[in-house]
Amino acid sequence: DGDIEQTLNDYKAIGMQLSDKPQVEYEAAFAEFLAWLALPFSTEYFDFKENSDYTNQAHEMMHRLTDMPSYEKIQEDFIFFERNSYGLFKLFERLEASVKMREGWGLSPL
């Protein structure tokens, strides 16, 4: 829902430690990331054929996020989950699939 403060609190709850930088720096970086991450879930089905550059959009953004001197500790499970999600999204793009994202992942009927 775009609630950056709640997202930061959730990250802290799973063990991520943020540096003492002003929160405004985090808000700008996370707003773009969260908008990207939420996009496939904004409709019942997400068409990876029509959005064939979805994972490429994340590439540069992820580098900017990881280059921020913001994290003192990143939870390994978070990295695992994000890499797996990215991998699945890349696979869906290559398959040019339309995927039901809201209530479990299932390919749409042809």
ZAMARGU-4260 file (C-alpha; in steps of 0.2 Angstrom, whole numbers, plus 5000, padded with zeros to 4 digits):
<rodrens>
0) 5000/5000/5000 | 5015/5012/4999 | 5017/5014/5018 | 5036/5016/5018 | 5037/5018/5037
5) 5028/5001/5040 | 5039/4993/5027 | 5055/4999/5037 | 5047/4993/5053 | 5044/4976/5045
10) 5062/4975/5039 | 5068/4979/5056 | 5056/4965/5063 | 5064/4952/5052 | 5082/4957/5058
15) 5088/4970/5046 | 5098/4983/5054 | 5097/5001/5046 | 5111/5013/5049 | 5107/5030/5057
20) 5105/5039/5041 | 5090/5051/5040 | 5074/5041/5036 | 5071/5052/5021 | 5085/5043/5011
25) 5077/5026/5014 | 5060/5033/5009 | 5066/5038/4992 | 5075/5022/4989 | 5061/5011/4995
30) 5047/5020/4987 | 5053/5015/4969 | 5057/4997/4975 | 5040/4994/4983 | 5031/5001/4967
35) 5041/4989/4956 | 5038/4975/4968 | 5019/4978/4970 | 5016/4980/4951 | 5012/4961/4947
40) 5000/4961/4962 | 4991/4976/4956 | 4980/4966/4944 | 4973/4948/4945 | 4984/4942/4931
45) 5000/4950/4927 | 5006/4948/4909 | 5024/4946/4908 | 5024/4946/4889 | 5017/4963/4889
50) 5029/4968/4903 | 5044/4960/4896 | 5056/4972/4903 | 5049/4970/4921 | 5065/4962/4928
55) 5077/4973/4918 | 5069/4988/4927 | 5074/4981/4944 | 5092/4978/4939 | 5098/4996/4940
60) 5087/5000/4955 | 5093/4985/4965 | 5111/4991/4962 | 5107/5008/4969 | 5098/5001/4984
65) 5113/4989/4988 | 5125/5004/4986 | 5117/5014/4999 | 5126/5015/5015 | 5110/5011/5024
70) 5111/4993/5029 | 5121/4987/5043 | 5114/4969/5042 | 5103/4961/5029 | 5094/4946/5034
75) 5099/4931/5023 | 5081/4925/5022 | 5076/4941/5014 | 5090/4940/5001 | 5085/4922/4997
80) 5067/4927/4995 | 5070/4942/4984 | 5082/4932/4973 | 5070/4918/4971 | 5056/4930/4967
85) 5067/4939/4954 | 5071/4922/4946 | 5053/4917/4945 | 5048/4933/4937 | 5063/4931/4925
90) 5056/4914/4920 | 5038/4920/4918 | 5045/4934/4906 | 5054/4921/4896 | 5039/4910/4895
95) 5029/4926/4891 | 5016/4920/4904 | 5001/4928/4911 | 5001/4923/4929 | 4988/4924/4942
100) 4997/4934/4956 | 4984/4938/4969 | 4978/4921/4975 | 4992/4909/4972 | 5002/4908/4956
105) 4994/4899/4942 | 4996/4901/4923 | 4980/4908/4915 | 4971/4897/4902 | 4976/4899/4884
</rodrens>
